[in-house]
Amino acid sequence: MNFLVYLGLKKYNLPMAQKLIAEKSLKLLMKEWTEHHHVYENYNAVTGVGGNVRNANSFYSWGGLLGMIALMEHGYWESFGCV
């Protein structure tokens, strides 16, 4: 969801909102990764904790998009020839 919101903010040229969601998404991803080496698809909207439901997968690829937002925000994605 964060990734899709980020793309919408980029499309409507809202740089402050883009920066904010990029920072918060990276923080969310890195907290779980640093503490447990997990990348969840879903995180609790109130607590920010991943894996708080029975069927959570601790390494689900969609969660990696949280990091992709930061790469895009800092221009690294375009440097790889991706748009």
C-alpha distance (Angstrom), angle and dihedral (degrees) to the residues before:
residue distance angle dihedral
M1 . . .
N2 3.81 . .
F3 3.80 90.5 .
L4 3.81 93.0 53.1
V5 3.79 91.5 46.9
Y6 3.80 89.7 49.9
L7 3.81 91.3 52.4
G8 3.81 89.7 51.1
L9 3.80 91.9 50.0
K10 3.80 89.5 49.4
K11 3.80 91.6 49.9
Y12 3.81 91.6 52.8
N13 3.82 91.8 43.6
L14 3.81 98.8 -120.4
P15 3.82 100.3 154.8
M16 3.81 98.6 174.8
A17 3.80 92.1 51.5
Q18 3.84 90.2 44.7
K19 3.79 90.7 53.0
L20 3.79 92.6 47.8
I21 3.80 95.7 50.9
A22 3.82 90.7 44.3
E23 3.81 92.0 53.1
K24 3.80 94.6 45.0
S25 3.80 93.7 45.1
L26 3.79 92.2 51.5
K27 3.80 91.3 46.7
L28 3.81 90.3 51.4
L29 3.80 92.6 49.4
M30 3.80 95.8 44.4
K31 3.81 95.5 47.3
E32 3.80 92.2 59.6
W33 3.81 93.4 38.3
T34 3.82 94.2 49.3
E35 3.79 94.3 46.3
H36 3.83 101.6 38.1
H37 3.84 110.0 2.3
H38 3.79 89.4 -117.6
V39 3.81 130.0 137.6
Y40 3.78 110.6 -166.7
E41 3.77 128.7 -166.6
N42 3.80 92.2 -142.2
Y43 3.77 131.9 36.0
N44 3.79 127.2 -169.6
A45 3.83 108.5 -95.3
V46 3.81 92.4 -141.2
T47 3.81 104.7 37.1
G48 3.82 101.6 23.9
V49 3.80 89.8 -132.4
G50 3.78 118.3 142.9
G51 3.78 123.6 -147.4
N52 3.77 96.9 30.1
V53 3.79 92.3 132.7
R54 3.81 127.0 74.2
N55 3.81 97.1 -115.6
A56 3.84 97.6 45.8
N57 3.78 116.9 134.7
S58 3.82 112.9 -143.3
F59 3.80 94.5 -147.1
Y60 3.77 110.4 34.8
S61 3.78 117.5 158.3
W62 3.83 98.4 -136.5
G63 3.80 88.4 66.2
G64 3.79 88.7 67.0
L65 3.79 88.5 72.2
L66 3.81 87.2 76.9
G67 3.80 87.4 69.4
M68 3.80 92.7 41.6
I69 3.81 89.1 62.5
A70 3.81 90.5 61.0
L71 3.82 91.3 47.7
M72 3.78 90.8 51.7
E73 3.80 93.0 45.3
H74 3.81 91.2 54.6
G75 3.81 93.7 46.0
Y76 3.81 96.9 -112.2
W77 3.79 93.7 120.9
E78 3.80 92.6 59.5
S79 3.82 91.2 47.7
F80 3.82 87.8 64.1
G81 3.81 89.4 56.6
C82 3.81 94.3 -102.8
V83 3.78 122.2 129.6
